[in-house]
Amino acid sequence: MSATLGGGVMRRFALCDGPDGLGLSCTPAGASLAGAPLLRMTPGEFVPRPDFEIASLLKAAYGADGDGSLLHSRLGAIAQALNNGDFALAAIAAVWRD
């Protein structure tokens, strides 16, 4: 975290460079968390993995008390952006926090 000029706090989020990193990665080839794919490729498009698989991955990454729900809710937007060839929007969606 870093302070802003107004004295508030600005949270900063970043992506790993590739799917081999331990954090969140978003590339034109898909999104992954610690190397585990969050999206799967069906004929011609990315789709989020089933909810129970995502929940299991997020629990393993963040623990029982962790909150991966924001990332979980963004997977559809990430998949849609990648399907439209808009990698920049996919990367923004991956780190966006409402």
N, C-alpha and C positions, 0 to 999 in steps of 0.2 A: 504494500500500500504506500501511497505517497500523498502528501498534503497538497491541496490546491491553494491558489491565491486567496480565495475567500475563507480559508481556514477549515474548510470541509475536508473530507477524505475521499480520494478517488481510488476505487479498486481497479487493479489492472489484471487482465487475463491474457494468456498467451497460448499459442499452439506449439506442439513439438514439431520438429522439422520433418519427421517421417513416422511411419507406423511402427518403427522399432523402438521409439522412445517410450518412457514410462508414463507420460501424460496423454493428453488429448491431442490427436492428430487429425487433420482434415486436408486431404489432397484430392486431385482430380480422380484418384482411384478409390476414394471413399473416406469414411471417418472411422477412427479406431480409438480405443482407450487402452493404453499399455499393450498395444499390439493386437488386442482382440477387436475384430471388426464389429462396428455398431450398425452398419448397413449391410445388406446383401444385395447381390445383383440378380435380378430376374431377367428374362429375355428383354433386353433393351432398356432397363431402368433400375435405379437404386430404390430399395425400400428398406425401412427400418426392420431390424430383426424382431421376432415376436416379443411381446411385452415381458413374458416370463424370463426370456433369455437376457433382455436388457436389465431387468430388475436384478437378476443374479449377478451380472457383470458389475453393476453399480454398487451392489452390496459388497462384493469382493473388493472393489476399489475404495469405497468410502466408509465401509463398515455399516453395522446395523443402525447406528445413529446418524450416519452421514446423509446428506441430501443431494442425490443426483437427479432429483425430479426436474430441475430446470433443464439439464442436458437432455433428459428423456423427452421432455416436451418439445425440444427443438429438432429432434431427429427427422421429422417429416419435412420441415423447412430446409434442412441440410440436404436431404435426398432430392427434393424438388429442385433446388438450386443446381445441384450437380447434374440432374437430368436435363436441365435447361442450358447446360454448359457454362453456368455462371459460378466459377470457382470462388471468386472474391465474395460473392454473397453467401456462398456455403460456409466459407471461413468465418465471416462475420456472424452468421447464425450460430456457428459452433461456440463462439465465445460470448455471445450476447446474453446479458442478464437483465431480466425485466425488473 
